[in-house]
Amino acid sequence: MILEVSDLHAYYGQSHILHGVALHVGDGEIVSLLGRNGVGRSTTCKSIMGLVAAQGTVKFRGQNIAGLRPDQVAHCGIGYVPEDRQVFPTLTVRQNLELGLKRSGKFGRWNFEDVFGLFPNLKARQDTSAGVLSGGEQQMLTMCRTLMGDPDLMLIDEPTEGLAPKLVEQVGELLAEIARRGVSVLLVEQKLAIALKISSRLYVMGHGRIVFEGKPADFGENSAVRKEWLEV
């Protein structure tokens, strides 16, 4: 088991956001975290990364990393792709990718040709400032920059938000390729179609708690969970 989270609680000021969240991710597994906006999915990822102060246990490859700084968590082998596409706007695409390397010039499972092969648009614009890219291209760049750090686990928050259908399909292909190369993924996603297609297992969150865990087939048969916790 690469990631084990148990009894995770998190607060924003006096607001209690996470109420004892427990989940796990296996080696090379894609696990989706579903739920309506505001239920705590992003907070779960930020708590794992050390970006939000939290109480509970977060084990990465058996070691409790709860309480570590975000940079320490990253050096353990966890990559984080936030939902707000945090590129360095004045740097070129290639320079943004270079910043993802743990050690300057040292490549792991991913190099420039790997990511450019998946996203030819980035290759064509590698000398372009990241700030002038479209929202979809910035999302691709953020994911690829994280890959350049050669993580063993990626926490990916809403990668398809606001993307055109063709780019959504490319994101799905990239996530599948990530898993094929042995990288585990915890995916926060709103689009059920992509989550059901690529995930090994699913969690559904409601009011800061896990309210469902199972395989996509189990979820597909559980109309009560979909109606109560996902449908608007």
N, CA, C and O of each residue as an XYZ file, in Angstrom:
928
protein
N       0.847     -1.188      0.000
C       0.000      0.000      0.000
C       0.886      1.244      0.000
O       1.734      1.401      0.878
N       0.691      2.135     -0.990
C       1.562      3.307     -1.058
C       1.059      4.441     -0.169
O       1.861      5.183      0.398
N      -0.271      4.584     -0.042
C      -0.841      5.662      0.772
C      -1.949      5.106      1.656
O      -2.853      4.417      1.184
N      -1.862      5.417      2.949
C      -2.909      5.037      3.900
C      -3.241      6.256      4.769
O      -2.395      6.766      5.504
N      -4.465      6.695      4.665
C      -4.947      7.835      5.454
C      -6.006      7.331      6.425
O      -6.917      6.600      6.035
N      -5.887      7.720      7.682
C      -6.880      7.276      8.666
C      -7.178      8.383      9.667
O      -6.285      9.116     10.092
N      -8.446      8.488     10.033
C      -8.939      9.418     11.053
C      -8.412     10.835     10.817
O      -7.914     11.484     11.737
N      -8.527     11.301      9.578
C      -7.989     12.614      9.211
C      -9.033     13.706      9.482
O     -10.158     13.653      8.985
N      -8.628     14.688     10.279
C      -9.467     15.841     10.598
C      -8.728     17.100     10.179
O      -7.514     17.207     10.353
N      -9.472     18.055      9.624
C      -8.862     19.326      9.224
C      -9.838     20.456      9.480
O     -11.055     20.271      9.454
N      -9.280     21.629      9.726
C     -10.084     22.807     10.080
C      -9.608     24.005      9.271
O      -8.424     24.135      8.962
N     -10.553     24.877      8.936
C     -10.246     26.216      8.462
C     -10.791     27.168      9.519
O     -11.998     27.404      9.579
N      -9.912     27.714     10.350
C     -10.378     28.516     11.472
C     -11.193     27.650     12.419
O     -10.714     26.623     12.901
N     -12.421     28.065     12.684
C     -13.307     27.298     13.560
C     -14.138     26.270     12.797
O     -14.875     25.496     13.407
N     -14.026     26.255     11.469
C     -14.832     25.335     10.663
C     -14.158     23.959     10.568
O     -13.011     23.847     10.134
N     -14.871     22.942     10.971
C     -14.382     21.566     10.938
C     -14.713     20.998      9.554
O     -15.878     20.732      9.257
N     -13.692     20.810      8.704
C     -13.906     20.443      7.304
C     -13.863     18.930      7.087
O     -14.768     18.363      6.476
N     -12.819     18.281      7.586
C     -12.691     16.822      7.439
C     -13.007     16.160      8.762
O     -12.508     16.562      9.813
N     -13.850     15.133      8.695
C     -14.329     14.456      9.903
C     -13.909     12.983      9.874
O     -14.726     12.103      9.604
N     -12.643     12.727     10.151
C     -12.185     11.339     10.252
C     -12.067     10.615      8.927
O     -12.422      9.439      8.836
N     -11.578     11.286      7.897
C     -11.445     10.678      6.568
C     -10.453      9.516      6.606
O      -9.382      9.615      7.205
N     -10.827      8.422      5.959
C      -9.945      7.257      5.834
C     -10.005      6.755      4.395
O     -11.088      6.542      3.848
N      -8.840      6.569      3.789
C      -8.771      6.043      2.424
C      -7.391      5.453      2.196
O      -6.473      5.686      2.982
N      -7.243      4.692      1.125
C      -5.925      4.145      0.788
C      -5.792      4.032     -0.724
O      -6.782      3.958     -1.452
N      -4.547      4.020     -1.175
C      -4.212      3.891     -2.589
C      -3.117      2.845     -2.711
O      -2.120      2.900     -1.991
N      -3.297      1.897     -3.616
C      -2.304      0.855     -3.826
C      -1.276      1.236     -4.881
O      -1.435      2.244     -5.570
N      -0.233      0.443     -5.007
C       0.808      0.695     -6.003
C       0.224      0.616     -7.413
O      -0.460     -0.348     -7.756
N       0.499      1.636     -8.224
C       0.048      1.656     -9.608
C      -1.456      1.766     -9.776
O      -1.983      1.458    -10.845
N      -2.146      2.196     -8.745
C      -3.608      2.251     -8.767
C      -4.085      3.685     -8.996
O      -3.481      4.634     -8.496
N      -5.172      3.833     -9.754
C      -5.854      5.116     -9.874
C      -7.113      5.047     -9.026
O      -7.990      4.215     -9.263
N      -7.196      5.919     -8.043
C      -8.346      5.972     -7.146
C      -8.968      7.352     -7.260
O      -8.280      8.360     -7.101
N     -10.266      7.406     -7.534
C     -10.953      8.692     -7.674
C     -11.693      9.053     -6.401
O     -12.267      8.198     -5.726
N     -11.667     10.337     -6.090
C     -12.368     10.895     -4.940
C     -13.458     11.811     -5.482
O     -13.180     12.890     -6.007
N     -14.699     11.362     -5.344
C     -15.837     12.053     -5.932
C     -16.649     12.781     -4.868
O     -16.494     12.533     -3.672
N     -17.511     13.677     -5.316
C     -18.374     14.402     -4.390
C     -18.684     15.779     -4.928
O     -18.031     16.259     -5.854
N     -19.679     16.408     -4.344
C     -20.039     17.757     -4.747
C     -18.959     18.745     -4.292
O     -18.131     18.426     -3.439
N     -18.982     19.928     -4.866
C     -18.057     20.972     -4.447
C     -18.280     21.313     -2.972
O     -19.413     21.390     -2.499
N     -17.170     21.516     -2.259
C     -17.261     21.955     -0.878
C     -17.362     20.854      0.155
O     -17.555     21.134      1.338
N     -17.232     19.586     -0.274
C     -17.379     18.487      0.698
C     -16.051     18.093      1.343
O     -16.034     17.302      2.286
N     -14.929     18.641      0.841
C     -13.644     18.354      1.471
C     -12.654     17.581      0.629
O     -11.615     17.157      1.136
N     -12.949     17.388     -0.642
C     -12.032     16.602     -1.489
C     -10.685     17.310     -1.659
O      -9.634     16.697     -1.473
N     -10.716     18.597     -2.012
C      -9.460     19.342     -2.179
C      -8.722     19.469     -0.852
O      -7.494     19.397     -0.813
N      -9.465     19.658      0.229
C      -8.852     19.761      1.550
C      -8.145     18.462      1.925
O      -7.111     18.485      2.593
N      -8.701     17.333      1.497
C      -8.049     16.049      1.750
C      -6.671     16.011      1.090
O      -5.688     15.623      1.720
N      -6.603     16.416     -0.183
C      -5.317     16.438     -0.887
C      -4.345     17.405     -0.227
O      -3.172     17.081     -0.042
N      -4.829     18.591      0.130
C      -3.958     19.587      0.752
C      -3.471     19.126      2.125
O      -2.350     19.442      2.525
N      -4.299     18.389      2.839
C      -3.890     17.862      4.147
C      -2.800     16.812      3.985
O      -1.850     16.771      4.766
N      -2.939     15.961      2.967
C      -1.914     14.949      2.709
C      -0.584     15.621      2.361
O       0.479     15.162      2.779
N      -0.655     16.718      1.588
C       0.553     17.422      1.150
C       1.148     18.316      2.230
O       2.244     18.846      2.050
N       0.446     18.494      3.349
C       0.957     19.369      4.393
C       0.647     20.835      4.165
O       1.211     21.700      4.835
N      -0.249     21.126      3.221
C      -0.624     22.505      2.931
C      -1.706     23.007      3.885
O      -1.898     24.214      4.035
N      -2.404     22.084      4.521
C      -3.419     22.408      5.520
C      -3.076     21.639      6.785
O      -2.821     20.436      6.732
N      -3.069     22.324      7.920
C      -2.798     21.644      9.187
C      -3.923     20.648      9.473
O      -5.102     20.999      9.429
N      -3.547     19.416      9.765
C      -4.544     18.369      9.974
C      -4.119     17.455     11.115
O      -2.947     17.397     11.489
N      -5.087     16.754     11.650
C      -4.846     15.757     12.687
C      -5.214     14.389     12.128
O      -6.181     14.255     11.379
N      -4.441     13.385     12.494
C      -4.698     12.045     11.999
C      -3.416     11.407     11.507
O      -2.318     11.888     11.787
N      -3.567     10.323     10.773
C      -2.416      9.571     10.280
C      -2.393      9.564      8.763
O      -3.390      9.241      8.118
N      -1.243      9.924      8.195
C      -1.020      9.841      6.756
C       0.255      9.038      6.552
O       1.351      9.533      6.813
N       0.116      7.811      6.090
C       1.279      6.955      5.877
C       1.583      6.836      4.395
O       0.707      6.520      3.589
N       2.842      7.095      4.047
C       3.320      6.932      2.685
C       4.394      5.852      2.713
O       5.447      6.019      3.328
N       4.110      4.738      2.034
C       4.983      3.561      2.088
C       5.305      3.172      3.535
O       6.440      2.817      3.851
N       4.310      3.243      4.395
C       4.445      2.788      5.774
C       4.985      3.813      6.747
O       4.989      3.576      7.955
N       5.445      4.963      6.238
C       6.010      6.004      7.102
C       4.976      7.104      7.315
O       4.383      7.597      6.356
N       4.761      7.487      8.567
C       3.802      8.545      8.864
C       4.405      9.903      8.487
O       5.399     10.336      9.070
N       3.792     10.559      7.511
C       4.312     11.843      7.037
C       3.452     13.010      7.512
O       3.693     14.153      7.125
N       2.460     12.736      8.341
C       1.619     13.813      8.867
C       2.484     14.800      9.647
O       3.313     14.402     10.465
N       2.283     16.072      9.388
C       3.049     17.106     10.076
C       4.277     17.576      9.333
O       4.900     18.557      9.739
N       4.649     16.896      8.240
C       5.797     17.349      7.455
C       5.431     18.577      6.629
O       4.262     18.796      6.308
N       6.440     19.375      6.288
C       6.232     20.514      5.403
C       5.944     20.019      3.984
O       6.332     18.904      3.633
N       5.268     20.834      3.163
C       4.987     20.411      1.792
C       6.221     19.993      0.996
O       6.163     19.031      0.231
N       7.341     20.707      1.169
C       8.542     20.340      0.425
C       9.085     18.984      0.878
O       9.619     18.221      0.073
N       8.943     18.691      2.179
C       9.387     17.392      2.693
C       8.499     16.275      2.157
O       8.985     15.197      1.816
N       7.187     16.541      2.084
C       6.259     15.551      1.530
C       6.596     15.281      0.071
O       6.593     14.133     -0.374
N       6.888     16.353     -0.675
C       7.231     16.196     -2.089
C       8.494     15.363     -2.263
O       8.566     14.522     -3.159
N       9.492     15.592     -1.411
C      10.744     14.835     -1.531
C      10.576     13.374     -1.133
O      11.404     12.535     -1.487
N       9.515     13.067     -0.403
C       9.223     11.660     -0.102
C       8.789     10.908     -1.354
O       8.938      9.689     -1.435
N       8.247     11.644     -2.339
C       7.815     11.010     -3.580
C       6.363     11.247     -3.936
O       5.774     10.476     -4.694
N       5.771     12.325     -3.388
C       4.375     12.651     -3.686
C       4.328     13.935     -4.499
O       4.886     14.955     -4.095
N       3.662     13.884     -5.645
C       3.467     15.057     -6.480
C       2.053     15.572     -6.345
O       1.120     14.798     -6.130
N       1.890     16.888     -6.471
C       0.579     17.515     -6.276
C       0.267     18.430     -7.449
O       1.056     19.311     -7.791
N      -0.895     18.213     -8.062
C      -1.366     19.062     -9.154
C      -2.598     19.801     -8.657
O      -3.675     19.209     -8.598
N      -2.476     21.082     -8.297
C      -3.620     21.828     -7.760
C      -4.627     22.154     -8.849
O      -4.321     22.077    -10.038
N      -5.821     22.517     -8.433
C      -6.875     22.803     -9.399
C      -6.724     24.164    -10.046
O      -7.378     24.426    -11.055
N      -5.886     25.048     -9.504
C      -5.824     26.415    -10.020
C      -4.636     26.668    -10.940
O      -4.249     27.818    -11.148
N      -4.051     25.598    -11.495
C      -3.070     25.726    -12.585
C      -1.954     26.717    -12.266
O      -1.837     27.759    -12.910
N      -1.159     26.394    -11.299
C      -0.124     27.314    -10.831
C       1.140     27.208    -11.673
O       2.114     26.569    -11.275
N       1.112     27.843    -12.842
C       2.308     27.897    -13.684
C       3.091     29.157    -13.337
O       2.574     30.076    -12.702
N       4.346     29.177    -13.767
C       5.160     30.389    -13.634
C       4.990     31.172    -14.935
O       5.612     30.824    -15.938
N       4.165     32.220    -14.945
C       3.723     32.837    -16.201
C       4.818     33.486    -17.030
O       4.712     33.523    -18.256
N       5.869     34.000    -16.395
C       6.906     34.706    -17.159
C       7.986     33.758    -17.682
O       8.837     34.159    -18.475
N       7.949     32.498    -17.235
C       8.917     31.513    -17.716
C       8.328     30.739    -18.889
O       7.110     30.631    -19.028
N       9.205     30.204    -19.727
C       8.731     29.429    -20.875
C       8.196     28.074    -20.420
O       8.377     27.660    -19.275
N       7.540     27.409    -21.346
C       7.038     26.059    -21.074
C       8.183     25.149    -20.647
O       8.069     24.425    -19.657
N       9.270     25.184    -21.382
C      10.401     24.306    -21.063
C      11.006     24.649    -19.694
O      11.382     23.755    -18.936
N      11.097     25.941    -19.387
C      11.637     26.342    -18.084
C      10.718     25.887    -16.945
O      11.197     25.483    -15.885
N       9.409     25.950    -17.160
C       8.474     25.437    -16.164
C       8.705     23.947    -15.923
O       8.691     23.487    -14.781
N       8.914     23.207    -16.986
C       9.153     21.774    -16.849
C      10.464     21.503    -16.112
O      10.546     20.595    -15.284
N      11.478     22.294    -16.420
C      12.775     22.116    -15.756
C      12.659     22.326    -14.248
O      13.353     21.671    -13.470
N      11.792     23.229    -13.843
C      11.616     23.488    -12.412
C      11.003     22.291    -11.685
O      11.108     22.181    -10.463
N      10.371     21.407    -12.433
C       9.787     20.224    -11.813
C      10.801     19.161    -11.432
O      10.494     18.268    -10.643
N      12.008     19.245    -11.984
C      13.031     18.243    -11.693
C      13.482     18.345    -10.235
O      13.700     19.441     -9.719
N      13.617     17.196     -9.583
C      14.111     17.205     -8.206
C      15.556     17.673     -8.163
O      15.957     18.413     -7.265
N      16.325     17.233     -9.139
C      17.715     17.653     -9.248
C      17.943     18.166    -10.653
O      17.568     17.512    -11.626
N      18.545     19.316    -10.762
C      18.726     19.945    -12.066
C      19.401     18.997    -13.058
O      20.491     18.484    -12.806
N      18.723     18.775    -14.200
C      19.290     17.948    -15.256
C      19.169     16.458    -15.038
O      19.599     15.686    -15.894
N      18.594     16.016    -13.916
C      18.478     14.590    -13.618
C      17.050     14.121    -13.881
O      16.112     14.570    -13.223
N      16.889     13.212    -14.849
C      15.566     12.732    -15.212
C      15.277     11.387    -14.539
O      16.185     10.599    -14.276
N      14.000     11.149    -14.270
C      13.559      9.875    -13.726
C      12.826      9.096    -14.800
O      13.369      8.834    -15.873
N      11.565      8.721    -14.499
C      10.769      7.973    -15.479
C      10.261      8.845    -16.606
O       9.794      8.335    -17.625
N      10.346     10.165    -16.435
C       9.796     11.090    -17.422
C      10.857     12.105    -17.843
O      11.621     12.606    -17.018
N      10.888     12.397    -19.148
C      11.774     13.435    -19.658
C      10.990     14.324    -20.616
O       9.782     14.153    -20.779
N      11.668     15.262    -21.241
C      10.977     16.202    -22.116
C      10.247     15.496    -23.251
O       9.097     15.819    -23.547
N      10.907     14.540    -23.882
C      10.292     13.873    -25.028
C       9.057     13.074    -24.615
O       8.109     12.945    -25.390
N       9.069     12.538    -23.395
C       7.887     11.808    -22.921
C       6.675     12.720    -22.854
O       5.619     12.404    -23.401
N       6.832     13.856    -22.180
C       5.679     14.746    -22.010
C       5.314     15.445    -23.319
O       4.138     15.687    -23.590
N       6.317     15.767    -24.122
C       6.013     16.396    -25.412
C       5.324     15.402    -26.347
O       4.502     15.790    -27.177
N       5.662     14.124    -26.206
C       5.004     13.109    -27.017
C       3.528     12.977    -26.689
O       2.707     12.721    -27.569
N       3.197     13.151    -25.421
C       1.800     13.081    -25.010
C       1.033     14.343    -25.364
O      -0.155     14.292    -25.682
N       1.721     15.477    -25.308
C       1.081     16.767    -25.586
C       1.897     17.555    -26.606
O       2.697     18.410    -26.227
N       1.704     17.278    -27.891
C       2.458     17.963    -28.941
C       2.321     19.487    -28.884
O       3.239     20.203    -29.284
N       1.178     19.991    -28.386
C       1.002     21.441    -28.284
C       2.071     22.065    -27.398
O       2.562     23.157    -27.684
N       2.428     21.371    -26.324
C       3.466     21.893    -25.429
C       4.821     21.904    -26.122
O       5.614     22.826    -25.933
N       5.084     20.880    -26.923
C       6.361     20.847    -27.649
C       6.440     22.014    -28.627
O       7.479     22.665    -28.736
N       5.350     22.278    -29.335
C       5.331     23.362    -30.308
C       5.496     24.720    -29.623
O       5.961     25.677    -30.242
N       5.121     24.802    -28.356
C       5.157     26.086    -27.651
C       6.169     26.075    -26.503
O       6.033     26.837    -25.545
N       7.176     25.217    -26.601
C       8.112     25.066    -25.486
C       8.912     26.325    -25.190
O       9.420     26.483    -24.080
N       9.034     27.226    -26.164
C       9.765     28.474    -25.931
C       8.823     29.659    -25.684
O       9.248     30.814    -25.664
N       7.544     29.347    -25.498
C       6.533     30.375    -25.251
C       6.350     30.584    -23.752
O       6.431     29.630    -22.977
N       6.107     31.814    -23.344
C       5.828     32.093    -21.933
C       4.549     31.374    -21.508
O       3.544     31.403    -22.218
N       4.598     30.731    -20.343
C       3.464     29.938    -19.878
C       2.225     30.790    -19.646
O       1.104     30.287    -19.723
N       2.418     32.089    -19.360
C       1.292     32.951    -19.069
C       0.366     33.193    -20.244
O      -0.778     33.606    -20.049
N       0.832     32.946    -21.460
C      -0.016     33.190    -22.625
C      -0.668     31.909    -23.140
O      -1.393     31.946    -24.134
N      -0.422     30.794    -22.489
C      -1.064     29.544    -22.882
C      -2.548     29.589    -22.538
O      -2.976     30.344    -21.665
N      -3.320     28.772    -23.236
C      -4.731     28.641    -22.895
C      -4.852     27.936    -21.545
O      -3.890     27.349    -21.050
N      -6.053     28.002    -20.955
C      -6.269     27.332    -19.681
C      -5.993     25.841    -19.763
O      -5.415     25.259    -18.845
N      -6.404     25.224    -20.860
C      -6.157     23.793    -21.034
C      -4.683     23.473    -21.148
O      -4.206     22.491    -20.579
N      -3.956     24.306    -21.887
C      -2.519     24.086    -22.036
C      -1.795     24.288    -20.708
O      -0.837     23.577    -20.408
N      -2.249     25.251    -19.916
C      -1.644     25.446    -18.595
C      -1.904     24.248    -17.692
O      -1.038     23.864    -16.905
N      -3.076     23.661    -17.799
C      -3.368     22.465    -17.013
C      -2.448     21.320    -17.412
O      -1.922     20.613    -16.553
N      -2.256     21.139    -18.711
C      -1.342     20.106    -19.183
C       0.075     20.363    -18.679
O       0.776     19.439    -18.267
N       0.486     21.625    -18.715
C       1.828     21.979    -18.276
C       2.013     21.684    -16.789
O       3.050     21.160    -16.382
N       1.018     22.016    -15.986
C       1.115     21.762    -14.553
C       1.257     20.270    -14.258
O       2.061     19.874    -13.414
N       0.479     19.449    -14.952
C       0.574     18.001    -14.754
C       1.936     17.480    -15.190
O       2.552     16.669    -14.499
N       2.398     17.952    -16.340
C       3.682     17.474    -16.852
C       4.844     17.940    -15.979
O       5.804     17.195    -15.781
N       4.766     19.164    -15.456
C       5.820     19.640    -14.554
C       5.914     18.758    -13.308
O       7.008     18.466    -12.825
N       4.762     18.340    -12.796
C       4.755     17.438    -11.641
C       5.381     16.097    -11.999
O       6.123     15.527    -11.200
N       5.093     15.595    -13.181
C       5.680     14.323    -13.614
C       7.197     14.396    -13.705
O       7.879     13.408    -13.433
N       7.733     15.545    -14.082
C       9.178     15.686    -14.226
C       9.905     15.469    -12.899
O      11.102     15.179    -12.887
N       9.185     15.609    -11.783
C       9.776     15.335    -10.474
C       9.798     13.869    -10.128
O      10.253     13.496     -9.046
N       9.305     13.008    -11.042
C       9.340     11.552    -10.889
C       8.678     11.082     -9.588
O       9.304     10.364     -8.810
N       7.419     11.476     -9.339
C       6.755     11.038     -8.107
C       6.326      9.579     -8.182
O       6.150      9.028     -9.269
N       6.159      8.961     -7.022
C       5.588      7.619     -6.942
C       4.071      7.680     -6.785
O       3.362      6.726     -7.103
N       3.588      8.816     -6.290
C       2.155      9.044     -6.099
C       1.836     10.469     -6.512
O       2.565     11.400     -6.172
N       0.738     10.636     -7.251
C       0.292     11.975     -7.634
C      -1.099     12.231     -7.079
O      -1.993     11.392     -7.191
N      -1.266     13.401     -6.480
C      -2.570     13.890     -6.052
C      -2.992     14.926     -7.084
O      -2.351     15.968     -7.216
N      -4.067     14.646     -7.817
C      -4.453     15.482     -8.945
C      -5.863     16.012     -8.708
O      -6.821     15.244     -8.622
N      -5.977     17.333     -8.604
C      -7.233     17.973     -8.222
C      -7.925     18.604     -9.436
O      -7.458     19.607     -9.976
N      -9.032     18.008     -9.851
C      -9.880     18.530    -10.929
C      -9.108     18.838    -12.217
O      -9.146     19.973    -12.690
N      -8.413     17.861    -12.791
C      -7.597     18.157    -13.980
C      -8.414     18.478    -15.225
O      -7.889     19.100    -16.148
N      -9.681     18.074    -15.281
C     -10.467     18.311    -16.490
C     -11.391     19.514    -16.373
O     -12.169     19.780    -17.290
N     -11.324     20.244    -15.269
C     -12.204     21.388    -15.061
C     -12.017     22.438    -16.147
O     -10.917     22.961    -16.328
N     -13.088     22.747    -16.866
C     -13.060     23.793    -17.875
C     -12.384     23.415    -19.177
O     -12.168     24.280    -20.026
N     -12.040     22.141    -19.360
C     -11.345     21.738    -20.580
C     -12.323     21.298    -21.666
O     -13.412     20.799    -21.382
N     -11.908     21.494    -22.907
C     -12.690     21.020    -24.044
C     -12.682     19.493    -24.065
O     -11.753     18.877    -23.542
N     -13.709     18.870    -24.663
C     -13.805     17.400    -24.678
C     -12.547     16.703    -25.195
O     -12.161     15.657    -24.673
N     -11.906     17.273    -26.214
C     -10.694     16.642    -26.757
C      -9.578     16.625    -25.721
O      -8.855     15.636    -25.603
N      -9.433     17.724    -24.965
C      -8.402     17.777    -23.932
C      -8.747     16.865    -22.759
O      -7.858     16.281    -22.141
N     -10.033     16.744    -22.455
C     -10.455     15.818    -21.399
C     -10.014     14.398    -21.755
O      -9.542     13.647    -20.902
N     -10.177     14.049    -23.020
C      -9.754     12.731    -23.486
C      -8.241     12.564    -23.346
O      -7.768     11.496    -22.960
N      -7.489     13.608    -23.655
C      -6.033     13.550    -23.521
C      -5.619     13.383    -22.060
O      -4.675     12.654    -21.756
N      -6.328     14.059    -21.162
C      -6.039     13.915    -19.736
C      -6.252     12.470    -19.308
O      -5.436     11.908    -18.577
N      -7.342     11.870    -19.760
C      -7.604     10.478    -19.428
C      -6.506      9.556    -19.922
O      -6.104      8.627    -19.222
N      -6.019      9.813    -21.135
C      -4.933      9.000    -21.688
C      -3.652      9.180    -20.880
O      -2.917      8.221    -20.645
N      -3.391     10.419    -20.456
C      -2.193     10.681    -19.656
C      -2.274      9.970    -18.314
O      -1.296      9.368    -17.871
N      -3.421     10.032    -17.668
C      -3.574      9.373    -16.370
C      -3.371      7.864    -16.498
O      -2.736      7.241    -15.647
N      -3.914      7.285    -17.566
C      -3.723      5.856    -17.790
C      -2.254      5.523    -18.018
O      -1.760      4.503    -17.537
N      -1.553      6.393    -18.760
C      -0.130      6.177    -19.014
C       0.686      6.324    -17.736
O       1.646      5.586    -17.519
N       0.302      7.278    -16.892
C       0.970      7.453    -15.603
C       0.900      6.158    -14.799
O       1.905      5.697    -14.259
N      -0.304      5.574    -14.725
C      -0.480      4.333    -13.969
C       0.306      3.190    -14.589
O       0.870      2.365    -13.871
N       0.349      3.134    -15.926
C       1.106      2.064    -16.602
C       2.589      2.130    -16.254
O       3.274      1.107    -16.245
N       3.084      3.328    -15.967
C       4.493      3.486    -15.608
C       4.735      3.321    -14.106
O       5.824      3.610    -13.612
N       3.720      2.857    -13.392
C       3.893      2.527    -11.990
C       3.637      3.647    -11.012
O       3.925      3.508     -9.824
N       3.095      4.768    -11.493
C       2.795      5.886    -10.612
C       1.346      5.770    -10.137
O       0.432      5.635    -10.950
N       1.143      5.823     -8.841
C      -0.209      5.766     -8.287
C      -0.841      7.151     -8.350
O      -0.142      8.164     -8.341
N      -2.177      7.185     -8.414
C      -2.892      8.451     -8.557
C      -4.092      8.494     -7.623
O      -4.900      7.567     -7.583
N      -4.194      9.592     -6.870
C      -5.425      9.926     -6.167
C      -6.023     11.106     -6.916
O      -5.462     12.202     -6.919
N      -7.165     10.871     -7.551
C      -7.747     11.823     -8.492
C      -9.034     12.423     -7.926
O      -9.985     11.700     -7.628
N      -9.055     13.745     -7.781
C     -10.288     14.459     -7.461
C     -10.928     14.850     -8.786
O     -10.320     15.566     -9.582
N     -12.135     14.389     -9.024
C     -12.734     14.584    -10.343
C     -14.246     14.760    -10.240
O     -14.910     14.117     -9.428
N     -14.768     15.641    -11.079
C     -16.210     15.864    -11.142
C     -16.861     15.062    -12.253
O     -18.024     14.672    -12.145
N     -16.119     14.817    -13.318
C     -16.697     14.125    -14.478
C     -16.724     12.613    -14.214
O     -15.686     11.952    -14.194
N     -17.930     12.089    -14.015
C     -18.072     10.670    -13.680
C     -17.556      9.762    -14.793
O     -16.978      8.711    -14.518
N     -17.760     10.160    -16.041
C     -17.392      9.289    -17.157
C     -15.910      8.934    -17.117
O     -15.541      7.767    -17.245
N     -15.051      9.959    -16.935
C     -13.616      9.685    -16.926
C     -13.212      8.932    -15.664
O     -12.357      8.048    -15.719
N     -13.818      9.274    -14.528
C     -13.483      8.583    -13.271
C     -13.848      7.111    -13.349
O     -13.064      6.256    -12.936
N     -15.022      6.805    -13.872
C     -15.462      5.413    -13.971
C     -14.618      4.631    -14.967
O     -14.411      3.428    -14.807
N     -14.132      5.317    -15.994
C     -13.376      4.638    -17.051
C     -11.980      4.230    -16.604
O     -11.514      3.143    -16.945
N     -11.306      5.093    -15.842
C      -9.885      4.845    -15.586
C      -9.576      4.394    -14.159
O      -8.448      3.985    -13.883
N     -10.548      4.458    -13.244
C     -10.250      4.196    -11.832
C     -10.353      2.722    -11.479
O     -11.193      1.992    -12.006
N      -9.471      2.302    -10.567
C      -9.579      0.964     -9.991
C     -10.656      0.936     -8.919
O     -11.423     -0.020     -8.806
N     -10.693      2.010     -8.131
C     -11.683      2.139     -7.063
C     -12.133      3.589     -6.951
O     -11.492      4.504     -7.469
N     -13.258      3.771     -6.258
C     -13.820      5.104     -6.071
C     -14.153      5.329     -4.598
O     -14.560      4.414     -3.881
N     -13.970      6.561     -4.178
C     -14.510      7.013     -2.892
C     -15.463      8.162     -3.192
O     -15.223      8.961     -4.098
N     -16.540      8.238     -2.426
C     -17.450      9.373     -2.502
C     -17.440     10.068     -1.147
O     -17.564      9.429     -0.103
N     -17.289     11.409     -1.185
C     -17.286     12.198      0.039
C     -18.582     12.976      0.184
O     -19.183     13.412     -0.798
N     -18.997     13.140      1.439
C     -20.146     13.978      1.754
C     -19.974     14.557      3.139
O     -19.738     13.822      4.098
N     -20.092     15.879      3.254
C     -19.960     16.551      4.546
C     -18.661     16.197      5.268
O     -18.654     16.008      6.485
N     -17.567     16.109      4.517
C     -16.264     15.878      5.127
C     -15.995     14.455      5.545
O     -15.048     14.194      6.287
N     -16.822     13.517      5.076
C     -16.646     12.103      5.428
C     -16.688     11.245      4.166
O     -17.258     11.647      3.151
N     -16.085     10.073      4.236
C     -16.223      9.094      3.162
C     -17.562      8.382      3.351
O     -17.812      7.783      4.398
N     -18.425      8.453      2.326
C     -19.753      7.841      2.435
C     -19.904      6.624      1.535
O     -20.904      5.910      1.617
N     -18.917      6.382      0.676
C     -18.955      5.199     -0.192
C     -17.544      4.845     -0.606
O     -16.722      5.724     -0.866
N     -17.268      3.549     -0.665
C     -16.019      3.035     -1.217
C     -16.333      1.789     -2.012
O     -17.076      0.925     -1.546
N     -15.779      1.685     -3.203
C     -16.021      0.488     -3.999
C     -15.432      0.604     -5.386
O     -14.805      1.608     -5.725
N     -15.634     -0.421     -6.180
C     -15.168     -0.429     -7.561
C     -16.188      0.298     -8.439
O     -17.344      0.458     -8.046
N     -15.763      0.739     -9.626
C     -16.704      1.428    -10.515
C     -17.991      0.649    -10.758
O     -19.069      1.240    -10.833
N     -17.887     -0.671    -10.883
C     -19.095     -1.469    -11.106
C     -20.035     -1.394     -9.913
O     -21.253     -1.317    -10.080
N     -19.469     -1.416     -8.706
C     -20.296     -1.290     -7.501
C     -20.993      0.065     -7.459
O     -22.169      0.165     -7.106
N     -20.262      1.085     -7.817
C     -20.824      2.434     -7.817
C     -21.944      2.547     -8.844
O     -22.984      3.150     -8.578
N     -21.720      1.960    -10.024
C     -22.724      2.025    -11.078
C     -24.042      1.400    -10.683
O     -25.097      1.794    -11.179
N     -23.985      0.419     -9.785
C     -25.201     -0.266     -9.349
C     -25.860      0.408     -8.155
O     -26.957      0.021     -7.750
N     -25.195      1.418     -7.587
C     -25.693      2.040     -6.362
C     -26.307      3.401     -6.678
O     -25.667      4.439     -6.511
N     -27.535      3.379     -7.130
C     -28.206      4.627     -7.515
C     -28.479      5.515     -6.311
O     -28.551      6.736     -6.451
N     -28.632      4.924     -5.130
C     -28.928      5.714     -3.933
C     -27.766      6.637     -3.592
O     -27.981      7.792     -3.223
N     -26.530      6.138     -3.711
C     -25.353      6.960     -3.433
C     -25.243      8.089     -4.448
O     -24.980      9.234     -4.080
N     -25.441      7.776     -5.703
C     -25.358      8.815     -6.739
C     -26.394      9.905     -6.495
O     -26.095     11.095     -6.599
N     -27.616      9.486     -6.171
C     -28.691     10.457     -5.983
C     -28.456     11.346     -4.773
O     -28.666     12.557     -4.838
N     -28.017     10.744     -3.657
C     -27.892     11.509     -2.424
C     -26.637     12.374     -2.378
O     -26.671     13.475     -1.827
N     -25.527     11.894     -2.950
C     -24.260     12.565     -2.726
C     -23.640     13.212     -3.957
O     -22.663     13.951     -3.834
N     -24.194     12.948     -5.156
C     -23.567     13.502     -6.351
C     -24.508     14.317     -7.230
O     -24.123     15.368     -7.742
N     -25.724     13.846     -7.407
C     -26.628     14.524     -8.314
C     -27.100     15.845     -7.713
O     -27.312     15.972     -6.507
N     -27.254     16.824     -8.607
C     -27.699     18.157     -8.175
C     -29.225     18.202     -8.113
O     -29.799     19.236     -7.771
